[in-house]
Amino acid sequence: MTAPLRRVFLRRPGGFDRWREYGWRAAPDPAALAREHEEFCALLESKGAEVIVGEPLDGNPDAVYTYDPALVVDGRALVLRPGKAGRRGEPEAAARDLAAAGLPPAARLDGPAFAEGGDTVLLDERTLLVGRGYRTNSAGIAALRAALPGVEVLAFDLPHLRGPGEVLHLMSLISPLDGDLVVAYLPLLPVALVELLAERGVRLVEVPDEEFESMGPNVLALAPRVALALERNRETRRRLEAAGVEVMTYRGEELSKGDGGPTCLTCPLLRAA
């Protein structure tokens, strides 16, 4: 998740009229949202990534967060099954779009398995961390293990926090920046995960309390120690730069009203040195 990003799938925003139903924090401004999305795509292209953009999904504002319905590991596309009921139509759309991009589905999750991409963190080439919570269940984790026989899938229980009504993914708490560096909100990390990072020699850049709610831990690695973050998290940016990370920012006032940061907005298709 930290090698240079070469190819990525995004989806144009839509479904604005159902923002309350999907739990967005405020009504999006459609024109401003479209501008922010175009600027976000241009920023990724400026860093050398080929950006493939899919069409909006009617009535589903969450579909702009393309990391959740599908996961690409070792060049294989896994079509997931969101735990959020309103997002259950996204996997088929993602499967079609990824197939058109040359990545036909290698595996699919079906009932009773649920898993969302936001609960998965590829710590290294052979270690996938998965958060068990309200969006990803034990059957989903078992299905990921079956689909990825060459990968060690390690599960960690996520905290209840505010319950099933608000999204809390594993990537709400942690994002990789390099093979030996992550950014994380330490107070909510599972103890077993903190211990694993220490055992693997992975250092933490800690997000301050006041920037957890504004998605400070949600940072997209564009390359080792090159990151894209929300502009508003200034203290997290200062700490990242102090740790030797080059930080680029995007505004995100509209794009991130649905509690989705830069990792959520992108489905990486290819990372390569």
TAGIDA-V357783 format. One line per field, one symbol per residue. ss: DSSP state (H for helix, E for strand, C for the rest). phi: phi as a letter, one per 20 degrees, with the letter a starting at -180 (. if undefined). psi: psi as a letter, one per 40 degrees, with the letter a starting at -180 (. if undefined). A space follows every 10 residues. Layout:
ss=???
phi=???
psi=???
//
This chain:
ss=CCCCEEEEEE ECCCCHHHCC CCCCCCCCCH HHHHHHHHHH HHHHHHCCCE EEEECCCCCC HHHHCCCCCE EEECCEEEEC ECCCHHHCCH HHHHHHHHHH CCCCEEEECC CCCCECHHHE EEEECCEEEE EECCCCCHHH HHHHHHHCCC CEEEEEECCC CCCCCCCCCH HHCEEEEECC EEEECHHHCC HHHHHHHHHC CCEEEECCHH HCCCCCCCCE EEECCEEEEE CCCHHHHHHH HHCCCEEEEE CCCCCCCCCC CCCCCCEEEE ECC
phi=.cfgfdbbdc cffamffdff genffaffeg ffffffffff ffffffenef dddeefdgmc ffffefffeb cdclmdedee cfffgfdfef gfffffffff encfgeacec fefcbdgfed cefbfccdec eebedcdfff fffffffcfe dedddcfeff ldnffcfceg ffdbbfdafc bcdbefgdfg gffgfffffe meedeeefgf dffemgfece feagmccdcf gfeffffgff ffenefddcc fmfegdfemc effffcdfdb cbf
psi=eeihhdhihi hiiafdefdd defidihihd dddddddddd ddddddeehh hhhiiihheg deedgeddei hhhfehhhha hidhdeeeed dddddddddd eegihdiiii iehhhideeh hgdadehhhh hhaeehiddd ddddddegde hhhhihhiid beaeehhgid eedihididf hihigddehh ddddddddde fhihhhhide eddffdeghh hdihfhihih degddddddd ddeehhhiii dedddedffh adddehghdh hi.
//
